[in-house]
Every structure is written in structure tokens, then in C-alpha cells.
Amino acid sequence: MNRAYNFNAGPAALPEAVLQKAASEWFNFNGTGMSVMELSHRSKDYEEVHFGAVSLLRKLMQIPDDYAVLLLQGGASLQFSMVPMNLLQPGKTGYYVLTGSWSEKALKEAKKIGQTSILASGKENNYKAIPVISGIRVQSDAAYVHITSNETIHGTQWHQFPKNLGAPLVADMSSDILSKPINVQDFGLIYAGAQKNLGPSGLTVVIIKKELLSRGKDELPAMLHYRTHAENDSLYNTPPTLAIYLFKLVLEWADSIGGVEKISKLNQEKAKILYDVIDNSDGFYLGHSDPESRSLMNVTFRLKSDEITASFLVQAKEKGFIGLNGHRSIGGCRASIYNAVPLEHVAKLADFMRSFKSQY
Ligand SMILES: *Cc1c(COP(=O)(O)O)cnc(C)c1O
């Protein structure tokens, strides 16, 4: 069977090799006579999966020892609440940089927990660009500064992270984690829902500087406390074992093709293919974001009129391209080209975009 040209925004394409490996072990994992889903999460076979995944992530992202890696549930959306619950002490302020829908949502939840402030916002500019905040130092009341490293809906991405802000940097990296090398030490906390670049939905990865674990009050509900999960190696309660298994296979795949450096080069190539079509279309395709803030993960664009956009989407669907509709909140088109989307599929989409244009 042919694989679909899958440009879904999330859940999204997974590497074919991962699906094949999972299929081959589906009925009998590691000679246990059971699938991974049927193993006890306290068994040795499962522990190898669990701790293997964490150490591979540590290797691929070069996560230093003074950071804990937590495997949680509840999606990135739960982190919108857990971050302020654990890091925002009374009398302190959580600073947010607004770059689109996801950062707005993160701020909305934080407001329910404590004092917040908007450090910078791209809203007046229709979220076409990432605001420049380099050189800014926050006041001494700052508990943290929150950013969204890639705005999945608008198609913008931070290409340089702020440094020396005067407070720990917290980043929602749901849609670009593992897509390029980053320096984990520049962050106090990184979180990501797995369903874009790391695996299936149901798993959320949190990378937190250990010194921040002491901030959460003891009164916090155990499941919402980072310390609970850190002290129990993310085995306080039953973890999402199947999702973690698939996460590990995705990490093995990433490692096998050359790690984050190689993936980053591929991602640059893939994005260039599509942005070149947009830029060389004489305004037939209109990119949403300013070139310097363009996302390498989510390519957002419109066509000259709503009618032509609709017709583009219908024809694309007929040709087998899946998931090209823009998010319902902003419309237009969006091609999500996460790590697992093959370059050949991106090239096929570029061919289609050129041939669609030639009809007009
Ligand atoms: C998809 C996404 C989310 C939401 O993730 P859930 O796991 O569905 O809660 C949050 N932030 C960003 C940047 C995303 O891309």
C-alpha cells in the first residue's frame, strides 16, 4: 500500500520505519509473548523501553545532568497550567511573549494561577513575525519568561532564542522539538506534546532544570507537581506505555539517520522547496509570515482569492495530499513538514503547486 502524502499538523506523519518496527513487534515484544501495551509498567522489559527513551533523548538533545526529563500526559495544554502552578511563586510575575494562538492560550491559563505580564506581542502585526526581544532584561519580580518556539497555526518560528533575560526561559516546543540543534542550557524548562515530532499523542515531554523543581509548593496536587514525577522517574502512576514505546522508536530512527544535525539540514531543505515555490509565484501564493520569522515546520500560505484557495485545496485532496487546510481559526493553507515527512513528499507537493498555478 502507498503511504499518504501526509501534511497533517498533529497528530502527524510518523517515520515509516517506526511503524514497520512496531508492527513487527506488535504481538510479541522482545520475546515476552505480549505486546508492549500488555506489559506491567513495573516490569524489566518495560523499564528498558522507558529509561532507554529518556537516555536517547538526553543523547540526541545533549541534555545536561542538571536537567530532569519527565514523561507526562495531558498534552502541551496541561503544561499551560503546570508551568505557572510549579514556577510562579506568590509576589512574582510570569512574563509571556505572544506570537500566536498557542502562546495566547498559555497566557490565558497562567492568568488563572497568578500574576502575569506580556513582555512582547506580535498581535498588532497579525502574528506575521516573532517580536525582537534581544537585549531586554526582565525585572526582578520575574518568575520566568514563556515563549512558543514554533507557532504551529501561524507558521512562525524563533530562529534565535533570547539569552540573559534575567529569568528562566520556558519554551513550548511542541511543534519543533528535535527539529534542529538547540542549547538546552539556555532554558529553564522545555515542554512538548509528542504528536508532532516525537511520536503519537498521549505523551508530553518536559525537560526541566533541577533547581526549579524546588519552587512548587507541597500543597500542589501530586499529579500536577513536577517534583512527584521527577522523584519517581515518571513512574509515579501508570505512564502511557505504548506512546513511550513509539517515542523510543522515533528517537532510534532519528539517531539512525544522523541525529539532530542531519534532521535540521533536511528540514531546511524541505522548507526551502516550498518557500521557493511561494516566493517565485509572482504573488499567486502568498506566505503568511515575514521571511525572517518563517517556520521550517509549518508552511502557511493563501492564494489570491478565497475561491482559488478553496479550489487548490479540493484539487490537492484529489491528488492525495492530506492535511493542507489551514487551521480553522485563520483559514488558508498549511503544509506541516515535521521531521518524519519525507523530502520526496514535499517535492511532490511543490510540483503540484507549480502545476496548479500553471492552470491560471
Ligand atoms: C499542538 C500544540 C499544542 C497543543 O498540544 P496538545 O498536546 O494538544 O495539548 C500546544 N502548543 C503548540 C505549539 C502546539 O503545536
The ligand as an SDF file (V2000), in Angstrom:
LIG
                    3D

 15 15  0  0  0  0  0  0  0  0999 V2000
   -0.2000   21.2010   19.1720 C   0  0  0  0  0  0  0  0  0  0  0  0
    0.3050   22.2670   20.0610 C   0  0  0  0  0  0  0  0  0  0  0  0
   -0.1850   22.4350   21.3740 C   0  0  0  0  0  0  0  0  0  0  0  0
   -1.3160   21.6140   21.9310 C   0  0  0  0  0  0  0  0  0  0  0  0
   -0.8740   20.3720   22.2490 O   0  0  0  0  0  0  0  0  0  0  0  0
   -1.8250   19.3140   22.9920 P   0  0  0  0  0  0  0  0  0  0  0  0
   -0.8910   18.1740   23.1900 O   0  0  0  0  0  0  0  0  0  0  0  0
   -2.9510   19.0280   22.0440 O   0  0  0  0  0  0  0  0  0  0  0  0
   -2.3090   19.9150   24.2380 O   0  0  0  0  0  0  0  0  0  0  0  0
    0.3810   23.4140   22.1530 C   0  0  0  0  0  0  0  0  0  0  0  0
    1.3710   24.1970   21.6930 N   0  0  0  0  0  0  0  0  0  0  0  0
    1.8550   24.0760   20.4400 C   0  0  0  0  0  0  0  0  0  0  0  0
    2.9480   24.9700   19.9830 C   0  0  0  0  0  0  0  0  0  0  0  0
    1.3330   23.1080   19.5950 C   0  0  0  0  0  0  0  0  0  0  0  0
    1.8210   22.9770   18.3480 O   0  0  0  0  0  0  0  0  0  0  0  0
  1  2  1  0
  2  3  1  0
  2 14  2  0
  3  4  1  0
  3 10  2  0
  4  5  1  0
  5  6  1  0
  6  7  2  0
  6  8  1  0
  6  9  1  0
 10 11  1  0
 11 12  2  0
 12 13  1  0
 12 14  1  0
 14 15  1  0
M  END
$$$$
